């Protein structure tokens, strides 16, 4: 882990990003106190889940939307 003050970090930000891409962590200090940490992005083991399993679980309605709405309105009256 490398430590650098904020003034020097501004001057060589692209080099710090290169170090972070290689897996290094850089701590940026302000007035001698740690203020920020620049490091590599976490790796994603799995991408987004497949939607095919979700879609296969959806059951299409037996009646149309208009029929369902009219039936629910009738039920509310009584």
C-alpha positions in Angstrom: 0.0 0.0 0.0 1.4 3.4 -1.1 0.6 6.7 0.7 0.6 10.0 -1.0 -0.6 13.5 -0.1 -3.4 15.1 -2.1 -1.2 17.6 -3.9 1.1 14.9 -5.3 -1.9 12.7 -6.1 -3.5 15.5 -8.3 -0.2 15.9 -10.1 0.1 12.2 -11.1 -3.5 10.9 -11.0 -3.2 8.9 -14.2 -0.2 7.0 -12.8 -2.2 6.3 -9.6 -5.1 4.9 -11.7 -2.6 2.7 -13.5 -1.3 1.4 -10.2 -4.9 0.7 -9.1 -5.6 -1.2 -12.3 -2.6 -3.4 -11.5 -4.1 -4.2 -8.1 -2.2 -1.8 -5.9 -3.9 0.3 -3.3 -3.0 4.0 -2.8 -4.0 6.0 0.3 -4.4 9.7 -0.2 -3.8 11.9 2.8 -4.8 15.5 3.6 -2.8 17.3 6.3 -1.2 14.0 7.3 -4.6 12.2 7.9 -5.9 9.5 5.6 -8.7 10.9 3.5 -9.3 8.5 0.6 -8.3 5.1 -0.7 -7.8 4.4 -4.4 -7.8 0.7 -5.3 -8.8 -1.8 -7.9 -12.4 -2.4 -8.8 -13.8 -5.6 -7.2 -14.1 -8.4 -9.7 -17.5 -9.8 -10.4 -17.5 -13.6 -10.2 -20.9 -13.9 -11.8 -22.4 -11.5 -14.3 -26.1 -10.6 -14.2 -28.3 -13.6 -13.8 -30.0 -15.0 -16.9 -33.6 -13.9 -17.3 -34.6 -17.2 -18.9 -35.3 -18.8 -15.6 -37.3 -15.8 -14.5 -39.3 -15.7 -17.7 -40.1 -19.5 -17.6 -41.6 -19.0 -14.1 -44.1 -16.4 -15.4 -47.6 -17.9 -16.0 -49.7 -16.0 -18.5 -53.1 -15.1 -17.2 -56.1 -17.1 -18.4 -58.3 -14.1 -18.9 -57.5 -10.7 -20.4 -56.8 -7.6 -18.4 -60.2 -6.0 -19.1 -62.0 -9.1 -17.8 -59.9 -9.1 -14.7 -60.6 -5.4 -14.0 -64.3 -5.7 -14.5 -64.5 -8.8 -12.2 -62.6 -7.0 -9.5 -64.9 -3.9 -9.8 -67.9 -6.2 -9.4 -66.5 -7.8 -6.3 -65.9 -4.4 -4.7 -69.5 -3.4 -5.0 -70.8 -6.2 -2.8 
